[in-house]
């Protein structure tokens, strides 16, 4: 699959097989039942107006307990081709539907999602592993972006441009693209498709969703909700097509010349492959790739705010957000006090079942992710880093069967943004700390890595703020002041620069990527003069 750490918990077999009734924990069966997902039969993983699937069998594995939640029938190559054909047919229907009517469909979807918010959030916790409040919050993001897109459906405006020629006007007109391919990662199995679908649908496009194979159940549950709303409004179901499966399906979507825009969320390495492939056929991309985000703490910072924010940024979602805080740069004057306070919070973290209300740390998503964490810690030790806390798996009863690792704070021997320790993002709760003397030094460290997603400065000095958000400051796509690197709202465009991919999703002007633009000159005069005063008369 074209995303981080997805293959490890994907157990795949060729073809279909007889599915026997098995014992599933009450914890899991209650959640699946609330969302009409069968667990005693194989689950269809393809939707293009009807449900199907005859490809490889994907096993959804709970990262907390290791139990198999369900077996999903993925898309075969012929089913993918048929689904793409139906998506193109759905586009020809959608493009004729007035945008405000598409907005009303999104309003209904917003209500349907809100009604299932807690159940769907619980499924995110069950299948992905993030804690309960974050799972529900992720569904709320989809609800919120639907609200945003409802209003946007009446505001996707072009422009009128003054013409130099008498009796002429120039219009800049947006129109839908066609079919948009959306390839999402495991860490936000609901929200990222929501960001893309809501804006793309409002613009008049059909959408094909290829989720991470390890979070297929979240995608199926969301698609069931969308399909019901589309059906009630007489809209072809292939306006939101779902194809679960592995790498081959992703490659087919990326290389399809009839998909003018591909939105991909995943690793930098795979993002390069996606970007080159789509560029080679002159398609468009929205790339959301690596983060490697930094926070800078100045000596005048309010530490009562900064310390808890760093705690969430580094430990929340077990370090598996694109915006998780990976690097912490502390001014020398406050470094010892800050680290002491942060270690106390680390020592108090409540680890366990993410579905339990007071849990703050759930598991990593796959066993492969645990291996990545362990390798990163070992590399830190080999390079002489001081491990202040963490650095190993949890091994006590109740955690041993899951992918639980200890949040880690490390102080490498030196700060060099070109070193692998600093320049490579590890998708796990590992926080590397450096100590600086001047803000300019810390800004250089912040900007010195290949990635450029999110950054954060903690200060009460407006001179520092002005430098930080200006041309001499942070070069990331999200530049915060007295706010952590993680937890963006939907109203502003979300995305990063440099090897993060330059993509923008969600709010702001992100909608403009989902349309094609035409400059239309209208002549309502009795003459046809040329621009720039050119005279070509015979």
C-alpha positions in Angstrom: 0.0 0.0 0.0 1.2 3.5 -0.7 1.5 4.7 2.9 3.5 4.3 6.1 3.8 1.0 7.9 0.7 -0.5 6.3 1.9 -3.9 5.2 2.8 -5.4 8.6 -0.6 -6.1 9.9 -2.1 -6.9 6.4 -2.6 -10.6 6.2 -3.5 -11.4 2.6 -4.5 -14.5 0.9 -5.3 -15.1 -2.7 -9.0 -15.4 -3.7 -11.9 -16.1 -1.4 -12.4 -18.8 1.1 -15.1 -20.3 3.2 -15.4 -18.0 6.2 -16.3 -19.8 9.4 -18.1 -18.3 12.4 -15.5 -17.4 15.1 -15.5 -15.8 18.5 -15.0 -12.1 18.5 -14.5 -10.1 21.6 -17.7 -8.3 22.9 -15.6 -5.1 22.7 -15.1 -5.5 19.0 -18.5 -7.1 18.0 -20.4 -4.3 19.7 -18.6 -1.6 17.7 -18.9 -3.5 14.3 -22.5 -4.2 14.9 -23.4 -0.6 15.6 -22.1 0.2 12.1 -23.6 -2.7 10.3 -20.3 -4.4 9.6 -20.6 -8.2 9.5 -18.0 -10.2 11.4 -19.2 -13.7 10.8 -19.0 -13.4 7.1 -16.5 -11.8 4.7 -17.0 -8.0 4.3 -17.4 -6.6 0.8 -14.7 -4.0 0.2 -15.7 -2.5 -3.1 -18.5 0.0 -3.7 -19.4 1.6 -7.0 -23.1 1.8 -6.5 -23.3 -1.7 -5.4 -21.2 -3.7 -2.9 -18.8 -6.4 -4.1 -15.2 -7.7 -4.0 -13.5 -10.8 -5.4 -9.9 -9.9 -5.0 -7.4 -10.7 -2.2 -8.7 -11.2 1.3 -7.5 -8.5 3.8 -7.6 -9.2 7.5 -8.2 -6.2 9.7 -6.2 -6.7 12.9 -6.8 -4.8 16.1 -3.5 -3.2 17.2 -4.5 -3.3 20.9 -5.3 -7.0 21.2 -4.0 -8.6 18.0 -7.4 -10.2 17.3 -8.6 -10.4 13.7 -11.6 -8.0 13.5 -12.9 -9.0 10.0 -11.9 -10.3 6.6 -12.4 -7.9 3.8 -13.0 -8.8 0.1 -10.8 -6.4 -1.8 -11.1 -5.3 -5.4 -9.8 -7.4 -8.3 -8.3 -5.7 -11.3 -11.5 -6.1 -13.4 -13.6 -4.7 -10.5 -11.3 -1.7 -10.3 -11.7 -1.0 -14.0 -15.5 -1.3 -13.7 -15.5 1.0 -10.7 -13.5 3.6 -12.5 -15.8 3.5 -15.5 -18.8 3.9 -13.2 -17.1 6.8 -11.5 -16.7 8.6 -14.8 -20.4 8.0 -15.5 -21.2 9.5 -12.1 -19.1 12.6 -12.9 -21.3 13.3 -16.0 -24.3 13.3 -13.7 -22.7 15.4 -10.9 -21.3 18.1 -13.2 -24.9 19.0 -14.3 -26.1 19.2 -10.7 -26.0 22.8 -9.4 -23.4 23.4 -6.8 -25.8 24.5 -4.1 -27.7 21.2 -4.6 -24.5 19.3 -4.1 -24.0 21.4 -1.0 -27.4 20.3 0.3 -26.3 16.7 -0.1 -23.2 17.5 2.0 -25.5 19.0 4.6 -27.4 15.7 4.8 -24.1 13.8 5.0 -23.0 16.0 7.8 -26.2 15.1 9.8 -25.7 11.4 9.0 -22.1 11.4 10.2 -23.0 13.3 13.3 -25.6 10.7 14.2 -22.9 8.0 14.0 -20.0 10.1 15.4 -19.4 8.1 18.6 -19.8 4.7 16.9 -17.5 5.6 14.0 -15.0 7.2 16.4 -15.0 3.9 18.4 -14.2 2.0 15.2 -11.2 4.3 14.6 -9.9 3.5 18.1 -10.6 -0.2 17.5 -9.0 -0.6 14.1 -6.4 2.2 14.0 -5.5 2.4 17.7 -5.9 6.1 18.6 -7.6 6.9 21.9 -11.3 7.4 22.2 -11.4 11.2 22.3 -9.1 11.4 19.3 -11.2 8.9 17.3 -14.4 10.9 18.0 -12.5 14.1 17.2 -11.4 12.7 13.8 -15.0 12.0 12.8 -15.9 15.5 14.0 -13.3 16.8 11.4 -15.4 15.2 8.7 -18.6 16.7 10.1 -16.9 20.1 10.3 -15.6 20.0 6.7 -19.0 19.1 5.5 -20.3 22.3 7.2 -17.5 24.2 5.5 -18.3 22.7 2.1 -22.0 23.5 2.3 -21.2 27.2 2.5 -18.5 26.8 -0.1 -20.9 25.3 -2.6 -22.4 28.8 -2.9 -19.1 30.6 -2.9 -16.8 28.7 -5.5 -16.5 32.0 -7.4 -14.6 32.9 -10.4 -13.6 36.5 -11.3 -14.4 39.2 -13.7 -11.3 40.8 -15.1 -11.3 44.2 -16.8 -10.4 44.1 -20.5 -8.3 46.6 -22.4 -10.6 46.2 -25.4 -13.9 48.2 -25.6 -17.0 46.0 -25.3 -15.1 43.1 -23.9 -15.0 41.3 -20.5 -12.8 38.5 -19.2 -14.1 35.9 -16.9 -12.1 33.4 -14.9 -14.3 30.4 -14.6 -13.9 27.2 -12.4 -15.4 23.9 -13.5 -15.0 20.4 -12.1 -12.1 18.2 -13.1 -13.8 14.8 -13.5 -12.7 11.9 -11.3 -10.4 12.5 -8.3 -8.3 9.6 -6.9 -7.9 9.8 -3.1 -5.2 7.5 -1.5 -5.2 7.7 2.3 -3.0 6.5 5.1 -3.8 4.5 8.2 -3.3 7.3 10.8 -6.4 9.4 9.8 -8.7 6.7 8.3 -11.8 9.0 8.3 -10.8 12.6 8.2 -8.5 12.8 5.3 -11.0 11.3 2.9 -13.5 13.7 4.4 -11.3 16.7 3.6 -10.9 15.6 0.0 -14.4 14.3 -0.7 -16.3 17.3 0.8 -14.4 19.9 -1.3 -14.2 17.7 -4.4 -17.9 16.7 -4.4 -18.9 20.4 -3.8 -16.8 21.2 -6.9 -18.7 18.6 -9.0 -16.2 15.7 -9.1 -16.7 12.0 -8.6 -14.2 10.4 -6.2 -12.4 7.1 -6.0 -11.1 6.2 -2.5 -8.3 3.7 -2.0 -7.7 3.5 1.8 -4.9 1.9 3.7 -5.6 -1.8 3.7 -5.1 -1.9 7.4 -8.0 0.4 8.1 -10.4 -1.0 5.5 -13.3 -1.3 8.1 -13.2 2.5 8.8 -13.4 3.1 5.0 -16.3 0.7 4.6 -18.2 2.2 7.5 -17.8 5.7 6.1 -18.8 4.6 2.6 -21.9 3.0 3.9 -23.0 6.3 5.4 -22.1 8.3 2.2 -23.8 5.7 0.0 -27.1 5.9 1.9 -27.1 9.7 1.5 -26.3 9.5 -2.2 -29.0 6.9 -2.8 -31.7 9.0 -1.0 -30.9 11.9 -3.3 -30.9 9.9 -6.5 -27.1 10.3 -7.1 -25.1 7.5 -8.5 -23.2 5.7 -5.8 -20.0 5.8 -7.8 -19.8 9.5 -7.0 -17.9 8.1 -3.9 -16.4 4.8 -5.1 -14.5 2.7 -2.6 -11.8 0.1 -3.7 -10.0 -1.6 -0.9 -6.8 -3.5 -1.7 -3.0 -3.4 -1.9 -0.3 -1.6 -3.8 -1.4 -2.8 -7.3 -4.7 -0.9 -7.0 -2.9 2.3 -5.8 -0.6 2.1 -8.8 -3.4 1.6 -11.2 -5.2 4.8 -9.9 -1.9 6.8 -10.0 -1.2 5.8 -13.6 -4.7 6.2 -14.9 -4.7 9.1 -17.4 -8.4 9.6 -16.9 -7.9 10.6 -13.3 -6.7 14.2 -13.5 -6.0 14.7 -9.8 -4.5 12.3 -7.3 -4.5 13.2 -3.6 -2.0 11.0 -1.8 -1.2 10.9 2.0 1.7 8.8 3.0 5.5 8.5 3.2 8.0 10.8 1.4 9.5 7.8 -0.5 6.2 6.7 -1.9 5.1 10.3 -2.5 8.1 10.8 -4.8 6.9 7.8 -6.8 3.4 9.0 -7.0 4.4 12.5 -7.9 6.7 11.4 -10.7 4.1 9.0 -12.1 1.3 11.6 -12.2 3.6 14.3 -13.5 4.7 12.0 -16.3 1.1 12.0 -17.6 0.6 15.7 -16.9 -1.8 15.1 -14.1 -2.2 17.1 -10.8 -1.3 15.9 -7.3 -2.1 16.9 -3.7 0.8 15.3 -1.7 0.7 15.2 2.1 3.9 13.5 3.1 6.4 13.5 6.0 6.3 16.0 8.9 9.4 15.9 11.3 7.9 18.9 13.1 9.8 21.1 15.6 8.8 23.2 18.6 11.0 26.1 19.9 10.7 27.2 23.5 12.0 30.7 24.3 13.0 31.7 27.8 10.0 34.1 28.1 7.5 31.3 27.1 4.6 30.5 29.4 5.7 27.0 30.4 2.3 26.2 32.0 1.0 26.2 28.5 4.0 25.0 26.6 4.8 21.8 28.6 1.3 20.2 28.2 1.2 21.2 24.5 4.5 19.5 23.9 3.2 16.4 25.8 0.2 16.1 23.5 2.3 16.9 20.4 4.8 14.2 21.1 2.7 11.5 22.8 -0.8 12.0 21.3 -1.9 9.4 18.8 1.3 7.5 20.0 3.3 9.8 17.8 1.5 8.8 14.6 0.2 12.1 13.4 1.8 13.8 10.4 2.0 16.9 12.7 3.4 15.1 15.8 6.2 16.9 17.5 9.5 15.1 16.7 12.0 17.7 17.5 12.2 20.0 20.6 14.6 23.0 20.8 14.9 24.5 24.2 16.6 27.8 25.1 19.5 27.0 27.5 18.1 29.2 30.3 14.9 27.1 30.7 16.0 23.6 29.3 16.5 21.8 32.7 13.3 23.1 34.2 11.3 22.3 31.0 12.7 18.8 30.7 12.0 18.1 34.3 8.4 19.1 34.0 7.9 17.2 30.7 9.4 14.0 32.2 6.9 14.2 35.0 4.1 14.2 32.5 5.6 11.3 30.6 5.8 9.4 33.9 2.1 10.0 34.5 0.8 8.9 31.0 -2.0 6.4 31.2 -1.4 3.6 28.7 -3.9 0.9 27.7 -7.0 0.2 25.7 -7.8 3.3 23.6 -11.5 2.6 24.1 -11.2 3.3 27.8 -12.1 6.9 28.5 -9.1 7.9 30.6 -6.4 6.3 28.4 -3.9 8.8 26.9 -1.6 6.4 25.1 -2.8 3.6 22.8 -0.7 1.2 20.6 1.2 1.8 17.5 -0.8 0.7 14.5 1.3 -2.3 13.4 4.1 -4.6 14.6 6.3 -3.1 11.8 5.9 0.3 13.4 7.1 -1.2 16.7 10.2 -2.4 14.8 10.7 1.0 13.3 10.5 2.5 16.8 13.0 0.0 18.3 15.5 0.6 15.4 15.3 4.4 15.9 16.0 4.1 19.6 18.9 1.7 19.0 20.3 4.2 16.4 20.1 7.0 19.0 21.9 4.8 21.6 24.6 3.9 19.0 25.2 7.5 18.3 25.7 8.4 22.0 22.3 10.0 22.7 21.1 10.2 26.3 17.7 8.5 26.7 15.9 10.4 29.4 12.8 8.3 29.5 11.2 5.4 27.5 13.1 3.5 24.8 11.4 0.1 25.0 8.2 -1.8 24.6 5.7 -2.1 27.4 5.9 -5.7 28.7 3.3 -5.9 31.5 0.2 -8.0 31.4 -2.6 -6.4 29.3 -0.2 -4.7 27.0 2.1 -7.5 25.8 -0.3 -8.7 23.1 -0.6 -5.2 21.6 1.8 -2.8 19.8 2.6 -0.7 22.9 5.8 1.3 23.2 7.1 3.7 25.7 7.1 7.4 24.8 10.8 8.4 24.5 12.7 11.6 25.1 16.3 11.6 23.8 19.1 14.2 23.8 21.5 13.5 20.9 25.1 14.5 21.4 24.7 17.4 19.0 22.2 19.1 16.7 23.0 18.7 13.0 19.9 18.8 10.8 21.6 16.8 8.1 22.2 13.8 10.4 19.8 10.9 9.9 18.8 11.2 13.6 17.4 14.7 12.9 16.5 14.6 9.2 14.5 11.4 9.2 10.9 11.2 10.5 10.2 8.3 12.8 6.5 7.7 12.9 6.5 6.8 16.7 6.5 8.7 20.0 10.2 9.7 20.0 11.2 13.2 20.8 14.7 14.5 20.1 15.9 17.5 22.1 18.4 20.2 21.3 19.5 23.2 23.3 20.1 26.6 21.7 21.3 30.1 22.7 19.8 32.4 20.0 16.5 32.2 18.2 18.2 32.4 14.8 20.1 29.2 15.6 16.9 27.4 16.4 15.2 28.7 13.3 18.1 27.3 11.3 17.6 23.9 12.9 13.9 24.0 12.3 14.4 24.8 8.6 17.4 22.5 8.1 15.5 19.3 7.5 14.0 18.2 4.2 10.4 18.2 5.6 8.3 21.3 6.1 4.8 20.5 7.6 4.3 22.1 11.0 6.3 24.2 13.5 5.7 26.0 16.7 7.3 28.9 18.6 6.6 29.6 22.3 7.3 33.2 23.3 5.6 36.4 24.6 8.0 38.7 22.8 6.4 40.2 19.6 9.8 40.7 18.1 10.3 37.0 18.1 6.8 36.4 16.7 7.4 38.8 13.8 10.7 37.1 12.9 9.2 33.6 13.2 6.2 34.2 10.8 8.1 36.4 8.4 10.6 35.7 5.6 13.5 35.0 8.0 11.4 32.6 10.0 9.9 29.1 9.7 9.6 27.6 6.2 6.9 25.1 7.1 3.3 25.1 5.8 1.9 25.5 9.4 3.7 28.1 11.5 2.2 28.4 15.0 2.9 30.7 17.9 2.0 29.5 21.4 0.2 26.6 19.9 1.6 23.1 19.4 2.5 21.5 16.1 -0.4 19.2 16.3 -4.2 19.6 16.2 -5.0 21.9 13.1 -8.5 23.2 12.5 -10.4 22.7 9.3 -10.9 26.4 8.4 -7.3 27.0 7.2 -5.6 25.1 4.4 -3.6 22.1 5.8 -0.3 21.0 4.2 3.4 21.5 4.1 6.3 22.6 2.0 9.5 21.0 0.7 9.5 17.2 0.9 6.1 17.3 2.7 4.8 17.8 -0.9 3.4 21.3 -1.1 -0.2 20.0 -1.1 -3.0 21.8 0.6 -6.3 20.2 1.8 -9.3 21.3 3.9 -9.9 25.0 4.2 -8.5 28.3 2.8 -8.0 28.1 -1.0 -7.6 24.3 -1.0 -10.8 24.0 -3.0 -9.2 25.6 -6.0 -7.1 22.4 -6.6 -10.3 20.4 -7.3 -11.4 22.5 -10.3 -10.0 23.4 -13.8 -9.8 27.1 -14.6 -10.6 28.8 -17.8 -10.1 32.4 -18.9 -13.1 33.3 -21.0 -13.0 36.5 -23.1 -16.4 37.8 -24.1 -16.9 40.2 -26.9 -20.3 42.0 -26.9 -19.2 44.9 -29.2 -19.6 45.4 -32.9 -15.8 45.1 -33.6 -13.1 42.5 -33.0 -10.0 44.4 -32.0 -6.8 42.6 -31.1 -5.1 42.9 -27.7 -1.9 45.1 -27.2 -3.1 47.3 -30.1 -1.9 44.8 -32.7 -3.2 45.7 -36.2 -3.4 42.8 -38.6 -5.7 44.3 -41.2 -5.2 43.3 -44.8 
